[in-house]
Amino acid sequence: MSIYLSVCLVLFILLRCGFWFFAPPNPDEAYYWLWGQHLDFSYYDHPPLLAWLQGWITTSFGKSLLTLRSLNLFTSGIFFYTYYSILKYLYGDRAKHYIWWVVLAVLASPLYSIMLSLAWHDHLAIALSLVGAYLCIHFFDEYLANGKGASWRLYGSAIALSLAHITKYNSLLMTLSLLVAIATHSQLRKLFRDIRLWICMGIGAICFLPVIYWNYSNDFLSFRFYANRSVDSGTLIMRLLEPLGFIGISLLMLSPFVAWLLWRGFKGKLAHQETIYRHVAFWTFAVPTVVLMVISLVSTALYYWNIHAYLLLFPLLPLAIESRFHFSGRSIQIFYGAQVAGLLFTTLFVWNSCIFPVSALFSQDSDRDGKMLFGWKEVTAEVQKIANTLPEKPLIITSDYRSAAALAYGMHNPDVTAISKRISQFTIWNLKNAAKQQGKNAILISDLWYPLTDEAIAHFEQVQPVSKVAIARFGVYLKTYEIAIGKNYQP
């Protein structure tokens, strides 16, 4: 690896460590951490595996930024080791050279830079899906060669994919893609008559039982949430343009530079001609992309839902490389461009997460989510100060699920909740805790973007404003939180 690429790799690692150790919890990171303090069979927004692991990590090692994001370090290791295994499978000893190009391409992609950094479900889901896909491909090649294949690889793939299913629902698209790859190959179609494949499906069904049970017990809220999410009929022209918007933002977040290299790699010629890798890689890209484009015609399809689509394309990137481990002229320019663009994006991401949102220099109304990262130490101190003046322990209630999660993490108080028009996991917890909350006084936290609604105020006999907390970073004003006391809460 050249000195230039070595410097890029070191910079990416330093930026990643800077985020992991110094960025305050993203509100959704805090939200998922909070699920781990309320263990259940599943949750409103996502399946339960990440919450179970976060709960175990916090119980075992305490609460800190290190423990919050420790799982990211573990899954990143699995993720890149699996890529090395795939590269060694495809290219033999050249893998030790190619792995660094693949690592740098992944880190230069804004999509993967974000999702491998944040303690969200995605980093765990894609690591498990990649392991499952690799074992599956290896099994396919053996099956085509000798008509059998090592059963342990097929069952290992099923277990890894099943764990991905109970991490995030879009992981099901990887499994669907692998089934389509089987169905579209004349020799692999025989697997549908192989009892082992049906055992794998049974493994998947058993692993998914906690999600089924939770939804059955909660009026299928999670399934209904995704089935009805942001459905908007709109005008016909607007709906027809939605897939183009989905493709555009997906290309931008993958990185146009990286996308070009992946396309060139996919068109290249594998020396290992007996592998079915390219066939599987095509379908694992095509199936989720087409499914999400169709969804975008009638509902919301977010670019990061398609994160599984590109996983098997990265190991083909070395096919855009000439022999003796050197890029072609155009490829080296594009690869270097990807590194520059990726470092600029990652630097901005880390700055916005650790220092303050750059957009705050230009507008007070922009980047609401970015500004929500900051100020929770000040809000926590003020809320605790007010709570100490009250005769009884009050409820702590905010006006949005994200602020409730951030405050719960800051106070290390899993009983903080939210009253909001938006249904969230807090809505379910509030219904279950209604009897315990009845008649209590509460400290209410809100802001200009998520004010207390009339419906929220109506739950109290009286609401009295008591304090405001202005948040600024390095002299840059971000936002103001308003704190009130609500008396006699009626759920």
Buried (B, 14 or more C-beta within 10 A) or exposed (E): BEEEBEEBBEBBEEBBEBBBEEBBBBBBBBBBBBBBBBEBBBBBBBBBBBBBBBBEBBEEEEBEBEBBBBBBBBBBEBBBBBBBBBBBBBBEEBBEBBBBBBBBBBBBBBBBBBBBBBBBBBBBBBBBBBBBBBBBBBBBBBBBEEEEBBEEBBBBBBBBBBBBBBBBBBBBBBBBBBBBBBEEBEEBEBBEEBEBBEBBEEBBEEBBEBBBEBBEEBEEBBBBBBEEEEEEEEEEEEBEBBBEEBBEBBBEBBBEBBBBBBBBBBEBEBEEEEBBBBBBBBBBBBBBBEBBBEBBBEBBBBBBBBBBBBBBBBBBBBBBBEEEEEBEEEBBEBBBBBBEBBBEBBEEBBBBBBBBBBBBEEEEEEBBEBBBBBBBEBBBEBBBEBBEEEEEEBBBBBBBBBBBBBBBBBBEBBBBBBBBEEBBBBBBBBEEBEEEBEEBBBBBBBBEBBEBEEEBBEBBEEBEEEBEBEBBBEEBEBBEBBBBBBBEBEB
